[in-house]
Structure formats: structure tokens, C-alpha cells
């Protein structure tokens, strides 16, 4: 008996599930700056400017 030759025709591959596109809201520099300043005022200036900026970006990009 002859051995069967493996071919790609006999092999099926599963396609990965489609990912849902996450759409992030586009936020301007001025909007982030304003919100970061509001955060700075609300916490009494205890957080760093970078922390305020990151928090503002997160809040506004939702």
C-alpha cells in the first residue's frame, strides 16, 4: 500500500474571530489641558501634572 500524501487541500484552518473595533473619541489638546487643570484644582494640587494629564485623557476618551 502506498502512503497517503498530506496536502493542504485536506487541511482546514479556522479563521480567528473578528475583533470588535474599539472606537476612541478624538480629544483635542485644549480639552485635555482644561480637564487636567480642573483635576489639579479639585485635588488641591497634590497630584503631579503628568498624573492629572493622564487622568484627563482617560476620562475624555471614553
C-alpha positions in Angstrom: 0.0 0.0 0.0 1.2 3.5 -0.8 1.2 6.1 2.0 -1.1 9.0 1.6 0.5 12.2 0.8 -0.6 15.2 3.0 -1.9 18.1 1.1 -3.1 21.5 2.1 -6.4 20.8 0.3 -7.3 18.4 3.1 -6.4 20.7 5.9 -8.9 23.3 7.0 -7.8 26.2 9.2 -10.1 28.1 11.4 -10.2 31.8 10.9 -9.8 33.9 14.1 -13.0 35.5 15.3 -13.4 39.1 14.2 -12.5 41.6 16.8 -14.8 44.5 17.5 -13.2 47.7 16.6 -12.8 49.9 19.6 -13.5 53.5 18.7 -11.8 56.1 20.8 -13.2 59.6 20.9 -10.8 62.1 19.4 -9.9 64.7 22.1 -8.1 67.9 21.5 -5.0 69.2 23.4 -7.1 72.1 24.7 -9.8 69.8 26.1 -7.3 67.6 27.8 -5.4 70.7 29.2 -8.6 72.2 30.6 -9.7 69.0 32.2 -6.2 68.4 33.7 -6.3 71.8 35.2 -9.8 71.1 36.7 -8.4 67.9 38.2 -5.4 69.8 39.6 -7.7 72.4 41.3 -10.1 69.7 42.6 -7.3 67.7 44.3 -5.6 70.7 45.8 -2.5 70.4 43.6 -1.5 67.2 45.3 -1.0 65.1 42.2 1.7 65.7 39.6 0.8 67.4 36.3 1.5 64.2 34.4 -0.9 62.2 36.6 -3.6 64.9 36.1 -3.0 64.8 32.3 -3.3 61.0 32.1 -6.4 61.0 34.2 -7.9 63.8 32.0 -7.1 61.7 28.8 -8.7 58.6 30.2 -11.9 60.5 31.3 -12.3 62.3 28.0 -11.5 59.4 25.7 -14.4 57.2 27.0 
